[in-house]
Amino acid sequence: MKLAMIGFGQAGGKIVDKFVGYDAEHGSNIVRAAVAVNTAKADLMGLDNIPEDQRVLIGQSRVKGHGVGADNELGAEIAEEDMDEVQGAIDSIPVHEVDAFLVVAGLGGGTGSGGAPVISKHLKRIYTEPVYGLGILPGSDEGGIYTLNAARSFQTFVREVDNLMVFDNDAWRKTGESVQGGYDQINEEIVQRFGLLFGAGEVEQGGEVAESVVDSSEIINTLSGGGVSTVGYASEEVENASGGNGGLLSRLTGGEEEDELDTAHTTNRITSLVRKAALGRLTLPCEIEGAERALLVMAGPPKYLNRKGIERGRKWLEEQTGSMEVRGGDYPVPSANFVASVILLSGVNNVPRIKELQQVAIEAQENIEDIQEESEENLDELVNDDDDELESLF
Ligand code: GDP
């Protein structure tokens, strides 16, 4: 699936930048164009892979390249005001060659949190291609303002995109790690999962392509209908000494019995990976029961993929989610030394983490209002003399 990616803010820019690197390394052909937008000049300069002319600094007249702090209302305002500059970069994208837009942002900050919903609304108005979001939720230790920003941005972002895929930093942070080192690892995880998912729709036809290979339209259909999505992933290392020759060696050396054993083993591996992916850590932890649609992608060397395994995995997912719309297929990666299962669960509704985020956000909002009120009173008390005997100058 070919995407035009737009990274808004620091996290958004870094993640899109990593996608570009992943794409070049794996030849997955998913990033047709990449744009980074920010109010902070230093963040744009820190990127490695996005071409310089595709890095857009907005809000210069208002914040002089220093960012918006964590003020997402200002982030949204600036995005609105400087949309022409963003559109200038988008104009150079051959939109007829992309299947969809993907807007990526951390929802807890200012620029991405405010700007991502604004750019999504704009893209949806102008183009017919679907506009998807990838929103990153802050860790719960980041504090009230980040939680409040994320809760408000999430609500708006979901409304403005065709589907919002969510990654929750809170579920992925490891204790005892530097924030930066932690993010690097988390960003790898994000790019790996979504790279395999979107790469599935980009396999060249012909050659070793199995009949059940996933197509872009299946990803699009799974995401259509809107709402919130989460992605599960599990992988297992396999030997791939034949370098992708589709088990030629085993066929030459092994008898029929061995082949049958192999088939059973391959099928079991696939079904076990499907369970692990669905029941393990999701990008946004939630109850999978009730997910409206799902897509199962099995990636790996073709000799380790089989129809029976995917069919069983698909059926199991149908039972677990209760959905009638569970798609599944292969993503043959001849050179891989792993078999991986990637599961996209779309239209998830039972997400305790979002409810918790909203609760904490409401408390933070009330606290902020109280503190503001108190601060006005305190200042008044400090500045004015008790009996109001002094007069101010003017
Ligand atoms: P902005 O530049 O104002 O949009 O704000 P940032 O992108 O710097 O931060 C917004 C939120 O994104 C933070 O609260 C973090 O939760 C998260 N974040 C920042 N950098 C990264 C990153 O590199 N990876 C991930 N996964 N999350 C990040």
Boltz pocket constraint, residues with backbone or C-beta under 6 A from the ligand:
constraints:
  - pocket:
      binder: B
      contacts: [[A, 8], [A, 9], [A, 10], [A, 11], [A, 12], [A, 14], [A, 15], [A, 68], [A, 69], [A, 70], [A, 105], [A, 106], [A, 107], [A, 108], [A, 109], [A, 110], [A, 111], [A, 112], [A, 113], [A, 136], [A, 137], [A, 138], [A, 139], [A, 142], [A, 146], [A, 169], [A, 183], [A, 184], [A, 186], [A, 187]]
      max_distance: 6.0
